[in-house]
Each structure stands twice: as C-alpha cells, then as structure tokens.
C-alpha cells in the first residue's frame, strides 16, 4: 500500500511492504521479532524507544557485545530506525501522537493498562488516525484473571501443558531450548497485522490486532489438544527416552560412534531393514510403535554405536527412514546445505558487518532483504521527524533541549549504549 508520506530513505524503495510506516514500541523478543519481519518485507520500521533505550540494549546473553552493542539487540532489530521519545513528557507525547497520525501500523507489548496510562492506547490512537492498524502483544490478553501477569516464554510454556510432552515418565517438566512462545507470537502478530492492512485497503479503517502468547502456545499444540479435548487422552510419557509423548517409537535421539542422530516417524519394518533386525521387521503396523514403545526404545538405543552419524545417514535414507544429525552450532555452521543456501548472512552496522540468520521468507517479485542493521539509540530521531512531520532543525533542537526527545550527536554514528 502506498503511504501518503513517501519516505526518502534510500533503503526503503523495495520490498512487498515498501511505503508502509510502522511504529515499533516493543521490547525483548516477540514484539521486536514482529517489527523486524515487517522491516525485512520492506516496511519503514521506526523503533520508538525511551531515553535509555529498550531492555535488550543493556541486557543480553552473558552481557556479550559486538562493538558495544548487545548481541540480543542486534539479532532482533535490523531494518529499523531508532527514534527516542519520552512519552511521559508532554511534548514527547505530542510528538509521538503526530507520528502516529502519519503511521500505518503501531506495535506495542506494554503491560496491561500501560499504553492507556501513557496516552497511546488503541482508542486514543484510533481517534487521531482511524486507519491505524494497532497491534498489542501480551502474555494473556486484555481480559481475564491473568491479564496483569507478566508474559514470558518459559512461564507460558509451563502454563501451556507442553512440558509433559517431552522426556521420560517420572522426569521433571522439560522446557524447550527454543524461544518458541516468543518467536511464534511475533509471527502471529505479523499475520494479524498483514490481514488488517489488507482489510484496511477495502474499508479504509484500521483496527485492533491482539496476540496473546498463551493462545499462541496452545494453538501450536492443536493436534495434542484436539485429541485430549475430544477423547480425554493426554500424551503419555514413556519409560525410555522419547522425543514426544504422543509420537510412536522410534521418535527420538540416538548415540552413534561419534555423536548423535535423530529418528522421526517411520515404519519400524523399514528401520529393521536398515538395522538388519528381524524383530523390527515384524512390526509392520503403524500402531506397533505405540504398543511396543518402551520395548523398541530399549531394543534400538545402542544399535547405532558401531557407525558414525555420517555413515548411518545414507543407510537410513536408503530405507526411507527419516533421520538427521544432531549438531552443535559449530557443526551447523559447517553444514554444506547451510553454506550452499547462505543461511547465515550479514547485516550492515556502522563499524562493519555483523553475521546473522538470513530472512526465512522468500518472495520472488518483491524480495525480502537486510537493508540496514540494528540502529544505534536515537540514531534517526532527527531524520524521522524531518521526513514524516516536516519539523525543521530548530524545532527538533527545542524538543531535544526540553528533554522530550533524544537526538544523537551525529546521526551517522550515534552514541552507543
């Protein structure tokens, strides 16, 4: 959709969402992921930050940084411009509302009630820009007894019931190492935003898009929950190691002579051919993997020790057994498929390129792209206020001097946090 205020930034003229102006006032992971993906698709994403910047600028994994920037911030904030506004300052709020009047999309993941207290709730912004698509990402939604509770990935995993689908009977709950609730919530937010933008093209009206993380992690277990809700049958953990309580053996990880491999769903008789095992050859019904789960796991858990993972994979492939290696990050980086497809890419930063993960969405006619790196704090305040609001330097300097906004001393290389 062509936005009424065409941006002049040189990196904003391509992509499926070129011309779409997004205000991203989110922190941590789910919200920044949503904003970054819209930016990857070509939108002009303006990251709205308070004077000290968002949480991940100053908090990260072991406080590991690249040129003073937290790796966690670099990972989730490419293809954005940073504008620093104090929403608690009257002039800061007025400046933000002026931006919201010109924007297409606003994303926030404040705690329940915070947006309204700040003056940037849905009804407040809808009144000044009826076409605005307003996306709110929360842990539990805007109603119900948990609406004020903090939403965090591990906590949501615990609520979701998913931790008892992994591991052996009697094991403690097993959380996922993936930030599944956060990342999937970011993707669901993008889906909702794009749907609302398309609907606005027909009606001219924006709307409220709400994504709560608990709903997202429940939705990702639709197969298990539909089974439980309609049959009363919960996933049953095995006595032996299995990768999922609802999937039949041999679903799991197995040690080889030099590492590990995974086995997914397969016919046990086919696995019997690969292992030259007569007992497995007799298990030719799909349900045998359920009926004999613990027996199968005990029977095969040591059968892969006489060959390396690399030696086993062609043997298993030849019999149609779905299998793969278990990598650490170093092995993943060396994988020929990962290298051939360029799955690790670079994003430009002021000091040079930073290695990252490529955009996972590919479009043939309006390609996704990493056009700019994660922004320095306040790097684009002056640029954005000039571009979208027509403010001159005198007015911007007055806002800066009043403490309503922060302007980097040199927007080509803003002071690093």
N, C-alpha and C positions, 0 to 999 in steps of 0.2 A: 504494500500500500504506500503510495507517495505521501509523505508527510508534508504538511503545509509550510514548514520551515526547513528547507533543504539544507543539510549540513554541508559545510565547506571543507571538512577534514578530509585529507587525501586518501584515507583508508576506508572511507565509508560509501564508496560508489559501486560496490559489487556485493553479491550475496542475495539470497532469496528474501531477506528482510531489510534490504537496503532502504533507508529513509525512515525506518521505524525507530522512534526515540523511546528509550527505556530508562526509567529512573530506578536504580537498584539500591535500596536502603537496607540490604540484608547483611548478615554476618555469619561466620562459621562455615557451614558446608552446604546444606540443602539449598538455601537461597542464593549464595554465590554461584553454585553449580547451575541453577536455572538462568541467572543473568549471563554467565559465561557462555552457555549454549546458545542463547539468543544472539549474543555477540558473534559467536562462531558462524551463525547463519546470516550475518551481515548487519544486524541491528546496531544502532549507535547506543551503546550501553553506558550510562553515566552513573558511576558509583557515588552515592551520597554518603559521606562519612562525617562523623563528629570531629571536633578539633583534634582529638588524639588518635583518630583512625579506628578502623574496625578491629575486633578482637584478634583475628589471625595475623595482624601486622606485628603484634607483640607477643603472641603465644603460639608455639609450634612444637613439632616433634623434637624433643631434646634441645629446644632453642637453636636448632640448626638453621643457618642462614647462608644465602649467597649474596655477596656484596652488601651485607647488612639487612637483606630482606628475608623474612621467614619463608622457608620453602613451602609451607602450607598455604601462605597467602599467594605466592607466585603460582601455585598449582590451580587455584580456583578463580583467578581474577584477570586473566588475559582478555584482550579485546574489550577493555573498558577504559573510560576516562574518569579520573578522580576529581570530585568537587567536594570541598569541605565546608559544611554549613552547620552552624549551631542552631538547631531547631528550637532551643529554649530561649533564644534571643529574638525579640520581636522583629527586628529587621532580617534576621536569619530565616525565620518562619515565612515572612513576606516574600523573601527571595525564593525560597523553596516553592511556595504556592504559585509564584509566577512561572517557575519551571514546570510545575505540574499542569498548569493551564496549557502549556505548549506540548506536553508529552503524550505519547500513545499508551504507555504501559507504566505502571508503578508496582514494584515488588517490595514487600516488607515481611519480616519474620519477628517482629516485636512480641514481647509477652502480651497476653490478652489485656486489652484496655489501654496499652501504652500509646498506640497510634492515635486514639481518640483524645487522650490527655495532651498529646503534643499538638493536636490540631490537624493531623494528617490521616484521620480515619476515612473509611470509604465514603460515608455520606458527606463528609466535609470536602473531600476532593471531587466527588461527583457533582457537587453543587457548582463548582467553578469550571469543571470540564466534564460534561455529560458523556463525552466519547471516550473517556479514560478507562482502560482495562486495568482493574485494581486486583492484584494477586496477593493474598495473605497466606503464608505458610506457617503452620503451627504444629504443636505436638498432638493436640487432642481436639482441635476445633474450637469454635467460638461459643459453644454452649455445652451443657452437661457438667457433671460434678468435677471433672478433671481439667476444665478449661484453663485454670490458673497454674496447673502443674508444669514444670519445665519439661520440654520435649527434647530428648537426647537419644542418639542411636541405640546405645546399649539398654537404656531404660525401656525404650519402645520394643526392642527385641524381647525383653523379659515379659512385658505385657502381652505380646503377640502370641505366646504359646509355642513359638518356633524352636526354642532352645531344647525342647524334649523330642525333637525330630532327629537329633544327631547324637551319636555316642551309644554306649552300651547300657543295658539295664543296670540301674544302680549307680551309674555315673552322675556326677553333679550336672546341672544345666550347662550346655555348651554354646557359648555365644559365637557368632560369626566374626572372622577377622576382617571381613569387608564392611565398609560403612553403608550397609545395604539400605537401611531405613532412610538415611540422609540422601544418598545418591538417587534412589528411586523416587523420593519425594521431589527432588529437583527436577527430574524428568517428567513426573506427573504435572508439576507446575507449568513446565513448558508446553505440554499438551493442552492444558486448560487455557493458557494464555493464547496460544495459536488459534484454538477453537473460538475464543471470544473475539479475537481480532477479525477472523473471517465473518462471524456473526455481525460485527460492527459494520463491515462492508455492506451488509444488506440493510441494516436498520439505522445505521448512524449512531447507535447508542453503545456505550461501554457497559461493563457490568463487573460484579464482584466474582472473583475466582478464589475459592477456598480449597486448600490442600492441607489435610492433617496427616501426620506421619503414621498414626495408629491405623487409620483406614488404609494407608498405602501398604503397610506390612501385612495387614490382613488380606488385602487384595492379592498380594504376591503368594499367598498360601491358599488360593481359591480351590485348588484340587483337593488339598487335605481337608479344608473346612467344609466344602460341599459334601465330601464323604462323611465327615463326622456329623454334620447337621442333619443329614438325611438317613444315616444308618446307625449313629451312635458310636461308631468305631473310631477310636483315637489311634494315632500312629503308635505302634508297639516296638519299643527298642529291643534289640537282640542281645543275647548273652555275649556274642562275639562282636568284634569291631565291624560296624557298618556305617555307610556314609549318610543314610537316611532311613528313618524308621518305617516309612511306607513303601520303600522300594525293595524288591526281592534281591536275594543274593545273585550274583557276586558283587553288587554295587558297593565299591569301597576302594581303599588304597592298600597296596601290597608291596612288601620289600623285595627288591631284586638284589643281584650280586653287587651292584654299585650305587643303588639309590632306591627309588620308589616308582611305581606306576599306578595308574587308576584303571579300574574296570567299571564301565557303565552297564546299562541294561543290555543283556544278551541272552541268547539261548544257551542253556547250560550244556546241551549236547554239542554245540559248536565250540564252547570252551573245552569240552572233553576232547575234541579233535585237536585243538591247539596244544593241549597238555598231554595228549595221548593217554587219557584216563578213562578206563572202561566204565567206572561208576557214573561219572558225569555224563557219559554218552547215553546212559539210560534215562536221564532226567530231561525228557523231551517235551514237557508241558510247561507253559509259562508259569503256572502257579506252583510248580515244583520249587521255584526259588523262594517262595513264601513258606511252603510246607516244610522244607528242609533247610531253612535259612542258616541256623546255627551249625548244622552239620556241614553245609557247604563251606561256610567261612572257616571252620576248623580244618576241613579237608584240604583246602587250597592255600591257606595262608603262608605256607612255607614252600610251595611248589615253584615259585619264581626265583628262588635263591641261586639256582645254578646257572643263570644267564644274566647279562646286564640288561638294563632297560632298553637300550638301543637294539640289542639282539632280540628281545621279546616282541617289540612293536611290529615288525614285519610278519612274524609268525601269527600274532593275534589278528592283524589286518587281513591276512590271507584267509582266515576262517570267518571273517565278518564280525569279530569281537571288537566292540568299541573300547578303545584303550588309548592312553596317552601318558606322557611323562609327568612327574611331579617336580616342578622347577623351583629353585630359589631365584632371586632376582638376577643374579649373575648369569645363570643358565638361560633365563628368559631373554636377557639382552642379546645372547649369542645365537638364539634360535634362528634358523635360516628363513622360516616363514616371516617372523617378526622383522628380520632385516630386509627381506625382499619387498615387503609391503610398506616399509618405512613407518612402522607403528610407533616408533619413538621419533619425535620431531623437535623443532626448535622454536622458541618464541623470542622475539627481539626485546632486549632490555637496554637501558641506557649504557650499561657497561659492556654489553655483548650478549650473545645468545645464551639462553637457558634451555636445557633439554627438558622435554615434557612428553606427554602422551598425545598422539595425533587426535584430531577431531574424529569421533567414531561415526558420524553421519556423513554420507557422501551423496551429493546431488550432481546430476550430470550437466545441467544448464546454468545453475547458479551455485557454483561450488562453495563449500564451506572453506574457511581459511583462518589461519592465525595471523592477523594483520598487525597486532600490537601486543606487547607484553602486559603484565600486571602493572598498573600505574603507581607512581610514587604518590604519596599523600599530598593532596591539594594540587597536583601537577596541572590540572586542567580547569581550575576554578575560573581564571580569567578568560580562557578560551571559550568555555561553555557559556558564561554569562554574556560575553560579546556576541557569540553566534546565535543563541536561542532567544535572548532577551534584548539584544541591541544595546546593552549597557556600555558606556564608554569607560576609559580607564579612571577618570576622575570619580565616577560613581562607584566603581568596584573598589578603588582605594578607600573611599569613605566607608564602605561596608567592612572592609578589612580593618580599618582603624577603629571602628566601633566594636569589633570583635564578633560581628555577625557571620563572617566567612573567613576562611584562611586562604591566602594566596601564596603559592610557592614563590620564593625569591627569584627563581629562574625556572620557568615552566618547561624548559628543555631538559632540565636535570634537577628535579625538585629535591629538597632536603629529605634524606632517608630517615625512616623511623627505626 
